[in-house]
């Protein structure tokens, strides 16, 4: 059984996030000495998940999402007065290709700036919670983690 991991990680001034080795060791696809192509799946404005390229390529629902994103990106309109649905306009920001690189003392990824802005991340100041959850690393805002912990414990058991 993998260890449960909760780490808070500072987002540096270049929007980079260092993933601790104890977290990375539990991701079998994050190995080697060079950069790894990966994906960032944005679940909502406070939470995103790191995915391997293999997952994105082979999961039917993620393939559907990529196809929908491509369709939205290629959509054109002849009516300047018609505004497209905001959630569909933002759809390409929900699945983004990224690289995870292996510096010492851990692997790092750069948070795309639009995602950082939506998550209200201030580079060099903000922290995120890096959580190993069901085989994936998720990045949560500290506000989301605090909100998740605001439910009285007696209501959960």
Residue pairs with C-beta under 8 A, 6 or more apart in sequence:
2 26
2 132
2 135
3 22
3 26
3 132
4 132
5 20
5 22
5 23
5 26
5 130
5 131
5 132
6 129
6 130
6 131
7 20
7 22
7 23
7 129
7 130
7 131
8 127
8 128
8 129
8 130
8 142
9 17
9 18
9 19
9 20
9 127
9 128
9 129
9 130
10 124
10 126
10 127
11 17
11 111
11 116
11 121
11 122
11 123
11 124
11 125
11 126
11 127
11 128
12 18
12 123
12 124
13 123
13 124
14 110
14 123
15 110
15 111
15 112
15 113
15 116
15 121
15 123
16 108
16 109
16 110
16 111
17 108
17 109
17 110
17 111
17 128
17 130
17 139
18 103
18 105
18 106
18 107
18 108
19 100
19 106
19 107
19 108
19 109
19 130
19 137
20 105
20 106
20 130
21 105
21 106
23 106
23 130
23 132
23 137
24 30
24 106
24 107
26 132
26 135
27 50
27 52
27 135
27 137
29 36
29 52
29 54
30 36
30 52
30 100
30 107
32 102
33 102
34 102
35 99
35 100
35 101
35 102
36 52
36 53
36 99
36 100
36 101
36 102
37 53
37 97
37 99
38 50
38 51
38 52
38 53
38 97
38 98
38 99
38 100
38 109
39 50
39 51
39 52
39 53
39 55
39 56
39 95
39 96
39 97
39 98
40 48
40 49
40 50
40 51
40 95
40 96
40 98
40 109
40 111
40 112
40 115
41 48
41 49
41 50
41 51
41 62
41 94
41 95
42 48
42 93
42 94
42 95
42 96
42 115
42 118
43 49
43 138
45 118
45 119
46 119
46 140
46 141
46 143
46 144
47 138
47 139
47 140
47 141
47 144
48 115
48 119
48 138
48 139
49 136
49 137
49 138
49 139
50 100
50 109
50 136
50 137
50 138
50 139
51 62
51 136
55 62
56 62
56 63
56 66
56 95
57 63
62 95
65 94
65 95
66 95
68 91
69 91
69 92
69 94
69 95
72 88
72 89
72 91
72 92
73 92
75 84
77 84
93 112
93 114
93 115
93 118
96 112
96 115
98 109
98 110
98 112
99 109
99 110
100 107
100 108
100 109
101 107
101 108
101 109
111 119
111 121
111 139
116 123
119 128
119 141
120 126
120 141
120 143
121 128
121 141
126 142
127 142
128 139
128 140
128 141
128 142
129 139
129 140
129 141
129 142
129 144
129 145
130 137
130 138
130 139
131 137
131 138
131 139
131 140
132 138
140 148
